[in-house]
Amino acid sequence: MLSHTLLGRTPSIELIESIADVAIELRYPGAKLERYSANLKLALSAEPPPFGTPEYGDVYRHLSVEPRWMAVSLVTNAEREGDGSRRLWSLAACASDKRHRRLLKKHACDESRHARMYLALLQLSFPGSVSPEFAEELRQLSPGFALHQDLYPIPGSPYAKNPTIDDFLQMNIAEIRTMVHHTMQRPVLSRHCPPEHQDKITQLLDRLLEDELSHIAYTAVLVDELGAVVDGERLAELFVKRLRDFNLITNQELGGNVFDCSVACCAKRPTCRAKVSDSAGPVYQVMPPPMVSRER
C-alpha cells in the first residue's frame, strides 16, 4: 500500500513532506493543492520542526524500550484522541458550511473510536498492565460519538464556533505530527507485543494509519480552498506561526519525556502513571539523549 511507504523511515523534513503528499494522493488522487504545498514547504524551511529530525526518533526509541513508559504513552494517546474528538464535535456542531460540518463530524467520530483503539493496543501489548477498574475508567476517555447522533456543542467548549482556515491548519499540522509518531510507534509495539497478539496489533495500526492520512488530506484540501481568499503573505505568515507554535509545544513535551501528552490530561489524571501496573515492566529512571537544538 502507498501508505506503508511512510513506515520504517527516520523522522525528517522529507518524511513530513511525504506524509502530506501521500495523504493527499490517497484521498484525492491527482490533486496538486499547490497553495497548501508551497506554504507547508515554506514553513518547514522557516521553522524546522523538532519532530522532523533524526534526534527526535532517537529520543523516542530510547524512552520506548521501557515497557511502563510505553504503556503510559498509549494512555496519553487515548486521552488526546478523546479530547480532540470533543473539540471537533463542537466545531462540527457550529460549522455554517454543510461540507465542513460533515467532514468534522466524521473526524470527531474517528477520534472517538481511536481513543478505544489505543486502549485496545495497551491491553494487547501489555496484558494485565491495568486493573479492570482502571480499564473501565479509561474507556470513559472516549465520548462514544457516532455518525447517526445529532451534533451539539459541548457545554462551555471554546471550540463551539464556526471553524476557520486557522482551525483547519492547526488540525493539519497536529495530524502530521501524529503520523510521525505513528511511524515510530509501530516497530516499538511490535517488539513489546506478545507473539499471539501481533496480527491484531497490526490490524489496529493499519486502521489508525489510514484514518490519520485521511484527516491530513481533507484538512489540507480545506486549507488550500480557504486560502484562495487570503492574502498570500498573510497565509504564509499563518503557516509559519502555527508550525512555530507546534514546535514550542513539542519541545516543552520533550522536556518531560512525553510524546503527545496533554496538559489537560495531566491536570485531570495525575495518577495515570501510578495506575499502570508494574506488570508492564519494571520502573526505570530513563533519561533521553541530548536533543539537537532547533533554535534559529
C-alpha positions as CSV (number, residue, x, y, z in Angstrom):
1,M,0.0,0.0,0.0
2,L,1.1,3.6,-0.7
3,S,0.6,4.4,2.9
4,H,3.1,1.8,4.0
5,T,5.9,3.6,2.1
6,L,5.9,6.0,5.1
7,L,6.8,3.3,7.6
8,G,10.3,2.4,8.7
9,R,11.6,5.9,7.9
10,T,13.6,8.2,10.2
11,P,11.9,11.4,11.2
12,S,12.9,14.2,8.7
13,I,11.6,17.1,6.8
14,E,11.4,14.8,3.8
15,L,9.2,12.4,5.8
16,I,6.8,15.2,6.8
17,E,6.5,16.3,3.1
18,S,5.9,12.7,2.1
19,I,3.2,12.3,4.7
20,A,1.3,15.3,3.3
21,D,1.9,14.1,-0.3
22,V,0.8,10.5,0.3
23,A,-2.3,11.6,2.3
24,I,-3.5,13.8,-0.5
25,E,-2.8,11.3,-3.2
26,L,-4.6,8.5,-1.4
27,R,-7.8,10.6,-0.7
28,Y,-7.7,13.0,-3.6
29,P,-5.8,11.3,-6.5
30,G,-4.2,13.7,-8.9
31,A,-4.9,16.8,-6.7
32,K,-2.0,19.2,-6.5
33,L,-3.0,21.7,-3.8
34,E,-0.2,24.0,-4.9
35,R,-1.2,26.7,-2.4
36,Y,-1.1,24.4,0.6
37,S,2.0,22.5,-0.5
38,A,4.1,25.7,-1.2
39,N,3.2,27.2,2.1
40,L,3.9,24.0,4.0
41,K,7.4,23.8,2.4
42,L,8.0,27.5,3.3
43,A,7.0,26.9,6.9
44,L,9.2,23.8,7.2
45,S,12.1,25.8,6.0
46,A,11.5,28.8,8.2
47,E,10.6,26.8,11.3
48,P,12.2,23.4,11.1
49,P,10.2,21.2,13.5
50,P,11.9,19.0,16.1
51,F,9.6,16.2,15.1
52,G,11.3,16.3,11.7
53,T,14.8,15.4,12.9
54,P,16.6,12.0,13.4
55,E,17.2,13.1,17.0
56,Y,13.5,13.1,17.7
57,G,13.4,9.5,16.7
58,D,16.4,8.7,18.8
59,V,14.7,10.1,21.9
60,Y,11.5,8.1,21.3
61,R,13.4,4.9,20.8
62,H,15.5,5.5,23.9
63,L,12.4,6.0,26.0
64,S,10.2,3.4,24.4
65,V,12.3,0.4,25.4
66,E,10.9,0.8,28.9
67,P,7.6,-1.0,28.9
68,R,5.9,1.1,31.5
69,W,6.8,4.3,29.7
70,M,5.3,2.8,26.5
71,A,2.2,1.7,28.3
72,V,1.6,5.1,29.7
73,S,2.2,6.7,26.3
74,L,-0.7,4.7,24.9
75,V,-2.9,6.0,27.7
76,T,-2.0,9.6,26.8
77,N,-2.7,8.8,23.2
78,A,-6.2,7.7,24.1
79,E,-6.7,10.8,26.2
80,R,-5.6,13.0,23.4
81,E,-7.9,11.4,20.9
82,G,-10.9,11.6,23.2
83,D,-10.2,15.3,24.0
84,G,-9.7,16.0,20.3
85,S,-13.0,14.2,19.5
86,R,-14.9,16.5,21.8
87,R,-13.3,19.6,20.3
88,L,-14.1,18.5,16.7
89,W,-17.7,17.7,17.7
90,S,-18.2,21.2,18.9
91,L,-16.7,22.7,15.8
92,A,-18.9,20.5,13.6
93,A,-22.0,21.5,15.5
94,C,-21.3,25.2,14.9
95,A,-20.0,24.9,11.3
96,S,-22.0,27.0,8.9
97,D,-20.8,25.1,5.8
98,K,-22.6,21.8,5.4
99,R,-19.5,20.1,3.9
100,H,-17.3,21.3,6.7
101,R,-19.8,20.0,9.2
102,R,-19.9,16.6,7.6
103,L,-16.1,16.3,7.5
104,L,-15.6,17.5,11.0
105,K,-18.3,15.1,12.3
106,K,-16.6,12.2,10.6
107,H,-13.3,13.3,12.1
108,A,-14.8,13.5,15.6
109,C,-16.3,10.0,15.3
110,D,-12.9,8.6,14.1
111,E,-11.1,10.1,17.1
112,S,-13.7,8.9,19.5
113,R,-13.1,5.4,18.1
114,H,-9.3,5.9,18.2
115,A,-9.4,6.5,21.9
116,R,-10.8,3.0,22.4
117,M,-8.3,1.6,19.8
118,Y,-5.3,2.9,21.8
119,L,-6.7,1.3,24.9
120,A,-7.0,-2.0,22.9
121,L,-3.4,-1.6,21.9
122,L,-2.5,-1.1,25.6
123,Q,-4.2,-4.3,26.6
124,L,-2.9,-6.3,23.7
125,S,0.7,-5.1,24.0
126,F,0.8,-5.2,27.8
127,P,-1.7,-7.8,29.1
128,G,-2.6,-7.2,32.7
129,S,-0.9,-3.7,32.8
130,V,-4.1,-2.0,34.1
131,S,-6.7,-3.2,36.6
132,P,-10.2,-3.9,35.3
133,E,-11.4,-0.9,37.3
134,F,-8.9,1.4,35.8
135,A,-9.6,0.0,32.3
136,E,-13.3,0.9,32.8
137,E,-12.2,4.4,33.8
138,L,-10.0,4.7,30.8
139,R,-12.9,3.7,28.5
140,Q,-14.6,6.9,29.5
141,L,-11.9,8.8,27.7
142,S,-13.9,8.1,24.5
143,P,-17.0,10.2,24.2
144,G,-18.6,7.4,22.1
145,F,-19.7,9.7,19.2
146,A,-21.3,8.1,16.2
147,L,-22.4,9.4,12.8
148,H,-26.1,8.7,13.5
149,Q,-26.1,11.0,16.5
150,D,-27.2,14.6,16.3
151,L,-24.5,17.2,16.6
152,Y,-24.4,19.6,19.6
153,P,-21.8,21.9,21.0
154,I,-20.2,20.6,24.2
155,P,-21.3,23.0,27.0
156,G,-18.6,25.5,27.8
157,S,-16.3,24.4,25.0
158,P,-14.2,27.2,23.5
159,Y,-14.4,25.3,20.2
160,A,-18.2,25.9,19.9
161,K,-17.6,28.3,17.0
162,N,-17.6,28.3,13.2
163,P,-14.3,26.8,12.1
164,T,-11.8,28.9,10.2
165,I,-8.8,28.3,8.0
166,D,-6.7,28.7,11.1
167,D,-8.5,25.8,12.8
168,F,-8.1,23.5,9.8
169,L,-4.4,24.4,9.6
170,Q,-3.8,23.6,13.2
171,M,-5.6,20.3,12.8
172,N,-3.5,19.5,9.7
173,I,-0.2,20.1,11.5
174,A,-1.3,18.2,14.5
175,E,-2.3,15.2,12.4
176,I,1.1,15.3,10.5
177,R,2.9,15.2,13.9
178,T,0.7,12.3,14.9
179,M,1.7,10.5,11.8
180,V,5.4,11.0,12.5
181,H,4.7,9.4,16.0
182,H,2.8,6.6,14.3
183,T,5.8,5.7,12.2
184,M,7.9,5.5,15.3
185,Q,5.3,3.7,17.4
186,R,4.7,0.7,15.1
187,P,8.0,-1.1,15.4
188,V,8.2,-0.4,19.2
189,L,4.8,-2.0,19.8
190,S,5.8,-5.0,17.7
191,R,8.7,-5.6,19.9
192,H,6.7,-5.3,23.1
193,C,3.6,-7.2,22.0
194,P,3.2,-10.9,22.7
195,P,3.5,-13.0,19.5
196,E,-0.1,-14.2,19.7
197,H,-1.3,-10.6,19.5
198,Q,0.8,-9.4,16.6
199,D,-1.9,-9.8,13.9
200,K,-4.5,-7.9,16.0
201,I,-2.0,-5.1,16.7
202,T,-1.2,-4.8,13.0
203,Q,-4.8,-4.6,12.1
204,L,-5.5,-1.8,14.6
205,L,-2.4,0.2,13.5
206,D,-3.3,-0.1,9.8
207,R,-6.7,1.3,10.6
208,L,-5.2,4.2,12.5
209,L,-2.7,4.8,9.7
210,E,-5.5,5.1,7.1
211,D,-7.7,7.3,9.3
212,E,-4.8,9.8,10.2
213,L,-3.9,10.1,6.5
214,S,-7.5,10.8,5.6
215,H,-7.6,13.6,8.2
216,I,-4.4,15.1,6.9
217,A,-5.8,15.1,3.4
218,Y,-9.2,16.7,4.0
219,T,-7.7,19.4,6.2
220,A,-5.1,20.1,3.5
221,V,-7.8,20.5,0.9
222,L,-9.8,22.9,3.1
223,V,-6.8,25.0,3.9
224,D,-5.9,25.2,0.2
225,E,-9.5,26.2,-0.7
226,L,-10.0,28.7,2.1
227,G,-6.5,30.1,1.4
228,A,-7.7,31.3,-2.0
229,V,-9.3,34.3,-0.4
230,V,-6.5,35.1,2.0
231,D,-3.6,37.5,1.0
232,G,-0.6,35.4,0.0
233,E,1.7,37.0,2.5
234,R,-0.8,36.6,5.4
235,L,-1.3,32.9,4.5
236,A,2.4,32.3,4.6
237,E,2.7,34.0,7.9
238,L,-0.1,31.9,9.3
239,F,1.6,28.6,8.3
240,V,4.9,29.7,9.8
241,K,3.2,30.9,13.1
242,R,1.3,27.7,13.6
243,L,4.2,25.5,12.9
244,R,6.3,27.6,15.3
245,D,3.5,27.1,17.9
246,F,3.6,23.3,17.5
247,N,7.4,23.4,17.7
248,L,7.2,25.1,21.1
249,I,4.6,22.6,22.4
250,T,6.8,19.7,21.1
251,N,9.9,21.0,22.8
252,Q,8.0,21.5,26.1
253,E,6.7,17.9,25.9
254,L,10.2,16.6,25.3
255,G,11.4,18.2,28.4
256,G,9.1,15.9,30.3
257,N,9.9,12.8,28.3
258,V,6.4,12.9,26.8
259,F,5.1,12.5,23.2
260,D,1.5,13.6,22.5
261,C,0.6,14.2,26.1
262,S,-2.0,16.7,27.1
263,V,-1.8,19.3,29.9
264,A,-5.5,18.7,30.4
265,C,-4.9,15.0,30.9
266,C,-2.2,15.6,33.5
267,A,-4.3,18.1,35.3
268,K,-7.3,15.6,35.4
269,R,-5.4,12.4,35.9
270,P,-2.1,13.0,37.8
271,T,-2.0,9.3,38.9
272,C,-2.2,7.7,35.4
273,R,1.4,6.6,35.6
274,A,0.9,5.2,39.1
275,K,-2.1,3.1,37.9
276,V,-0.2,1.4,35.1
277,S,0.9,-1.7,36.9
278,D,4.5,-3.0,37.1
279,S,3.2,-5.9,35.0
280,A,4.0,-3.6,32.1
281,G,7.6,-3.9,33.3
282,P,9.9,-2.5,36.0
283,V,10.2,1.2,36.5
284,Y,13.4,2.8,35.4
285,Q,14.7,6.3,35.5
286,V,15.0,6.9,31.8
287,M,16.8,10.0,30.6
288,P,16.8,10.9,26.9
289,P,20.0,11.6,24.9
290,P,20.6,15.3,24.2
291,M,18.3,16.9,21.6
292,V,20.0,18.9,18.9
293,S,18.8,22.4,19.3
294,R,16.5,23.6,16.6
295,E,16.6,27.3,17.6
296,R,17.4,29.7,14.9
